[in-house]
Amino acid sequence: MALTKYGWILGLITICFLVASFMNGANDVANSYATSVAARTLTMPQVGFLSMITEFVGAVALGNRVTNTIKNGIISIDRFEGNPGSLILAMACAEFGNASWLALATSVGYPVSTTQSIVGSLIGVGIASGAPIKWDWDSGSVSQVAASWAIAPVLAACFAALVFATVKFGILERRDPFKNGMMAIPIYIAFTCAVLALFMVVEAPTAPSLEEFGAGKAVGIILGVFFGMLILAYVFFRPYLHRRLVKNDARIKFYHIPLGPLLWKENPPVYFPARADGVVVIDYYENAYNSELSSSDSITKTSDSSDKDVATGDSSALEKANPIVVPTAVARNRIISPEERFLAPTKHLSVVNPSRLWGFTKWILFQGVTRDCVSHESAALRDTHARAKRYDNRVEHLFTYAQVLSAMLMSIAHGSNDVANAIGPWAAAYSTYKANAVATKVPTPVWALVIAGFLLGAGFWFFGFKIIRALGNRITQMSPSRGFSMELGAAITVLLASRLGLPVSTTQCLTGATVGVALMNFDVKAVNWKQVLFIFSGWILTLPCAGLLSGLVMAMALNTPHL
């Protein structure tokens, strides 16, 4: 085979593909779960476990079986016709630039677009090799990618704010928010499932286009999912919520939902009951300011009454409370770091002692999902959180279920779509190497999708905490109702942008949705604008940095003197 001498390049691009998939998971998977962690709906270990499943399912079951190796046609493939070895080199350099930038961005906490990272890498390779680049305004062009920096967050902010407005004025600030929430939550769950079903039908790479599928079938699926989930929610979910939140039955857990109507009984048959004296609803507004200092002067008089009313379940007084309440920085139980938990107990032992080696092994395996991603040390951020109005914890609890559902389905969709960002250049090099000819559309081996799907989840498991922190409480005060609105608003934006042919990033959509919901506090100071600018700078840097890394390597490889 004429290309056998380039086997070493294929080996290098394989390594870069593995790193890119891992870092894709460490950076981009957090988009789906950041609000759930920040709102205390899910813990990091729970999210780590769920992401391993959802990303794998999305990549393997729904991932594209035919990969467009040149993302969005951003560079012309004609430059490499008749020279397959150069294409293998170009794809290796693009994969290197993509993996390197994602690793660097994740290390500093930049939530960047993995799609735009690979696009930037291909631009750099195109410039270095002299391949024509699509600059003009066209589908997937560089100008459209740049425009998405503003289009995506603005659209997502509007949709998320609209969703939260229905929740805020329709439930949270009504005379009896808990009663209204109990009546409305099945509708919100059904609507969420319908929107995400449409997302899967239209956006899954294995699905036909909406025109091919037919608008009638799509509408039928949406309505079928909506009314089907609405019936299930009223039959099974409402009895569960009534038993847990009205009867305050701490024995009932989510796995008792299948009992459905039986939970209406005074003494229902409960399998594997939890402790009867357990916590029914946690405090979703627990002070995240991680300080042991007490500052009683920093709390207003209004907060005393509103906090008391929330604790007693009387949420009507919340409507009269001043929303600008600075919480007291009371002493909190400090969360033990992975180093203290796994390494410190055996630090005095020899480095070859089995106990110390076992502690180090546990630190490697679990350090990513045992870190505190909710607390912070910033007094300024504490004041930003204080400007968000607080609502009844029981009402917030109602939205945790819809929030988890939307996060899981968004993660599946991410696995199905973004797996191509890492696997595309590798698939081009691999198929070109095997066929000894330039390949632009190639079959993606299922085993490669399996590896990529696993690495997406593994990347989040080990390093996802960095982006969870950046997209969570560091922007604004989170709660389940707000997180649900953000995720649904972002999903709607991605759907609409896809139909309009606009290249948007889920990272950009979620950031915009977060800001949009935060502004529904009607106070611009309820947003940490420094963090927003930090995230925005990451978007701006992605194209040039990824392009520079791949372009420099490509230029050196093409112009290196040799014997």
FENVEN-V884545 format. One record per backbone hydrogen bond with DSSP energy under -1.0 kcal/mol. NH is the residue of the N-H (numbers start at 1). CO is the residue of the C=O. If there is no record, write none. Layout:
nh->NH co->CO
nh->NH co->CO
//
This chain:
nh->4 co->1
nh->6 co->3
nh->7 co->4
nh->10 co->6
nh->11 co->7
nh->12 co->8
nh->13 co->9
nh->14 co->10
nh->15 co->11
nh->16 co->12
nh->17 co->13
nh->18 co->14
nh->19 co->15
nh->20 co->16
nh->21 co->17
nh->22 co->18
nh->23 co->19
nh->24 co->20
nh->25 co->21
nh->26 co->22
nh->27 co->23
nh->28 co->24
nh->31 co->28
nh->32 co->29
nh->34 co->30
nh->37 co->33
nh->38 co->34
nh->39 co->35
nh->40 co->37
nh->41 co->36
nh->42 co->36
nh->47 co->43
nh->48 co->44
nh->49 co->45
nh->50 co->46
nh->51 co->47
nh->52 co->48
nh->53 co->49
nh->54 co->50
nh->55 co->51
nh->57 co->53
nh->58 co->54
nh->59 co->55
nh->60 co->56
nh->61 co->57
nh->67 co->442
nh->69 co->440
nh->73 co->70
nh->74 co->71
nh->76 co->132
nh->80 co->77
nh->81 co->78
nh->83 co->80
nh->87 co->83
nh->88 co->84
nh->89 co->85
nh->90 co->86
nh->91 co->87
nh->92 co->88
nh->93 co->89
nh->94 co->90
nh->95 co->91
nh->96 co->92
nh->97 co->93
nh->98 co->94
nh->99 co->95
nh->100 co->96
nh->101 co->97
nh->102 co->98
nh->103 co->99
nh->104 co->100
nh->105 co->101
nh->106 co->102
nh->107 co->103
nh->108 co->104
nh->110 co->105
nh->112 co->110
nh->117 co->113
nh->118 co->114
nh->119 co->115
nh->120 co->116
nh->121 co->117
nh->122 co->118
nh->123 co->119
nh->124 co->120
nh->125 co->121
nh->126 co->122
nh->127 co->123
nh->128 co->124
nh->129 co->125
nh->130 co->126
nh->131 co->126
nh->134 co->74
nh->135 co->133
nh->141 co->138
nh->142 co->134
nh->145 co->141
nh->146 co->142
nh->147 co->143
nh->148 co->144
nh->149 co->146
nh->150 co->147
nh->151 co->147
nh->152 co->148
nh->154 co->150
nh->155 co->151
nh->156 co->152
nh->157 co->153
nh->158 co->154
nh->159 co->155
nh->160 co->156
nh->161 co->157
nh->162 co->158
nh->163 co->159
nh->164 co->160
nh->165 co->161
nh->166 co->162
nh->167 co->163
nh->168 co->164
nh->169 co->165
nh->170 co->166
nh->171 co->167
nh->172 co->167
nh->173 co->168
nh->174 co->171
nh->180 co->176
nh->181 co->177
nh->182 co->178
nh->183 co->179
nh->184 co->180
nh->185 co->181
nh->188 co->184
nh->189 co->185
nh->190 co->186
nh->191 co->187
nh->192 co->188
nh->193 co->189
nh->194 co->190
nh->195 co->191
nh->196 co->192
nh->197 co->193
nh->198 co->194
nh->199 co->195
nh->200 co->196
nh->201 co->197
nh->202 co->198
nh->203 co->199
nh->204 co->200
nh->207 co->204
nh->213 co->209
nh->214 co->210
nh->218 co->214
nh->219 co->215
nh->220 co->216
nh->221 co->217
nh->222 co->218
nh->223 co->219
nh->224 co->220
nh->225 co->221
nh->226 co->222
nh->227 co->223
nh->228 co->224
nh->229 co->225
nh->230 co->226
nh->231 co->227
nh->232 co->228
nh->233 co->229
nh->234 co->230
nh->235 co->231
nh->236 co->232
nh->238 co->233
nh->241 co->237
nh->242 co->238
nh->243 co->239
nh->244 co->240
nh->245 co->241
nh->246 co->242
nh->247 co->242
nh->249 co->243
nh->250 co->248
nh->252 co->249
nh->256 co->253
nh->257 co->254
nh->259 co->256
nh->260 co->257
nh->262 co->259
nh->263 co->260
nh->264 co->261
nh->265 co->262
nh->274 co->251
nh->278 co->275
nh->286 co->283
nh->290 co->376
nh->291 co->289
nh->298 co->295
nh->305 co->301
nh->306 co->302
nh->307 co->303
nh->308 co->304
nh->309 co->305
nh->310 co->306
nh->311 co->307
nh->312 co->308
nh->314 co->309
nh->315 co->313
nh->319 co->316
nh->325 co->323
nh->325 co->386
nh->330 co->328
nh->341 co->337
nh->342 co->338
nh->343 co->339
nh->344 co->339
nh->346 co->343
nh->347 co->344
nh->349 co->346
nh->353 co->350
nh->357 co->353
nh->358 co->354
nh->359 co->355
nh->360 co->356
nh->361 co->357
nh->362 co->358
nh->363 co->359
nh->364 co->360
nh->365 co->361
nh->366 co->362
nh->367 co->363
nh->376 co->288
nh->382 co->378
nh->383 co->379
nh->384 co->380
nh->385 co->381
nh->386 co->382
nh->387 co->384
nh->388 co->385
nh->396 co->392
nh->397 co->393
nh->398 co->394
nh->400 co->397
nh->403 co->399
nh->404 co->400
nh->405 co->401
nh->406 co->402
nh->407 co->403
nh->408 co->404
nh->409 co->405
nh->410 co->406
nh->411 co->407
nh->412 co->408
nh->413 co->409
nh->414 co->410
nh->415 co->411
nh->416 co->412
nh->417 co->413
nh->418 co->414
nh->420 co->417
nh->421 co->418
nh->423 co->419
nh->424 co->420
nh->427 co->423
nh->428 co->424
nh->429 co->425
nh->430 co->426
nh->431 co->427
nh->432 co->428
nh->433 co->429
nh->434 co->430
nh->435 co->431
nh->436 co->432
nh->442 co->67
nh->444 co->65
nh->449 co->445
nh->450 co->446
nh->451 co->447
nh->452 co->448
nh->453 co->449
nh->454 co->450
nh->455 co->451
nh->456 co->452
nh->457 co->453
nh->458 co->454
nh->459 co->455
nh->460 co->456
nh->461 co->457
nh->462 co->458
nh->463 co->459
nh->464 co->460
nh->466 co->463
nh->468 co->464
nh->469 co->465
nh->470 co->466
nh->471 co->467
nh->475 co->472
nh->483 co->479
nh->484 co->480
nh->485 co->481
nh->486 co->482
nh->487 co->483
nh->488 co->484
nh->489 co->485
nh->490 co->486
nh->491 co->487
nh->492 co->488
nh->493 co->489
nh->494 co->490
nh->495 co->491
nh->496 co->492
nh->497 co->493
nh->498 co->494
nh->499 co->495
nh->500 co->496
nh->502 co->497
nh->509 co->505
nh->510 co->506
nh->511 co->507
nh->512 co->508
nh->513 co->509
nh->514 co->510
nh->515 co->511
nh->516 co->512
nh->517 co->513
nh->518 co->514
nh->519 co->515
nh->520 co->517
nh->521 co->518
nh->522 co->519
nh->526 co->523
nh->527 co->524
nh->528 co->475
nh->529 co->527
nh->532 co->528
nh->533 co->529
nh->534 co->530
nh->535 co->531
nh->536 co->532
nh->537 co->533
nh->538 co->534
nh->539 co->535
nh->540 co->536
nh->541 co->537
nh->542 co->538
nh->545 co->541
nh->546 co->542
nh->547 co->543
nh->548 co->544
nh->549 co->545
nh->550 co->546
nh->551 co->547
nh->552 co->548
nh->553 co->549
nh->554 co->550
nh->555 co->551
nh->556 co->552
nh->557 co->553
nh->558 co->554
nh->559 co->555
//
